[in-house]
Amino acid sequence: MSYAPAGGADAPADEDSAGTRAARRRGAGTPPPRAEAVSGVGQIAGLRPRADVELLDALDCHTRRTVAAWLLDRPSTATRQACLQTLAGFLRWLQAVEPGLGLLAATGDHLDAYSEQARIGALTVGVRNPGRALSGATVARKHRALSSFYWFAWSIGAIRQGDGGSTPADEPQSLVVTREERRLLRHGASRLAADGRVAEAVAVALIEATGASVATLASLTSEDLHAVGHGSDCPLVLVTMRDDRGDVVTFPVPTWVHPWLRAVSSTRAAGDLLIKQGDGQPVSVDWLTAALQDAGSAGGILASRAKLLHPRKLRAATAAAPA
């Protein structure tokens, strides 16, 4: 892909990418209309294999009802089927690595560890071919589905802080990123780019603008960028990715990020990963966390606050930001 960049090297003072926010999550404590339709997974038609259904129906009543409500909230039988298999596989892995930990007590760290093991072929339970590495797209799809489950559980009040369990995967924890800190973070990304850390600047800018997960950023390719209005002085650049429900969504990229995207994409072959670590490996949680913290410090966020920046917390802030 090629396009003419627009905008300067520094981010605008108060561009909050209002048009790029993901759809707001369901309000906490508000169950979907079908949440109480069934008391177990086995009552939902069309789900298989039976072993997965029985595994989830063997959970405690509260967790079983939450799983069933989440599956019913999926848009189709095919999506429910895929989500059933993903959640069952994750549960088998969780029971193997941390026996006694409830499904609703898992955290974002568990999801990240599971995804990383899937990516490198280290999973021995919960997968069809133990020891076989899964593709980046498959790992991203599983991570999205699991994140969706924990967001759903949190949104209907099935998970609450102070219950004695862990906070849900991808739930904002101690740090609430303010609007001013987001502005400073964008300036910090500009400083990273000026120092030659362009891939990190792009990653920070995209997660701030779109709320994408680490797995989603790690699977982006140059073919996910689309330029509109090649001949104009200020072309529109769109990036396509999949949201937590697996649906394809499109976000406009802020104009001040265009030069960085051009620099990164110009070195990538068709289908190659758009953002890579310095060693050529796909984006990881640790790498992106370090990039966010460095950008925060470079942009002027207080050091005590910058060191708390994390992809999950920024994703939460993006999802909750007013349109």
Buried (B, 14 or more C-beta within 10 A) or exposed (E): BEBBBBBEEBBBEEBBBEEBBBEEBBEEEEBBEEBEEBEBBBEBEEBEEEEBBEBBBEBEEEBBBBBBBBBBBBEEEEBBBBBBBBBBBBBBBBBEEEEEBBBBBBBBEBBBBBBBBBBEBEBEEBBEEEEEBBEBEBBBBBBBBBBBBBBBBBBBEBBBEEEEBBBBBBBBBEBEBEEEBBBBBBBBBBBBBEEEBBBBBBBBBBBBBBBBBBBBBBBBBBBBBBBEEEEEEEBBBBBEBBBBBBEEBEBBBBBBBBBBBBBBBEEBEEEEBBBBBEEEEBBBBEBBBEBBBBBBBBBBBEEEBBBBBBBBBBBBBBBBBEE
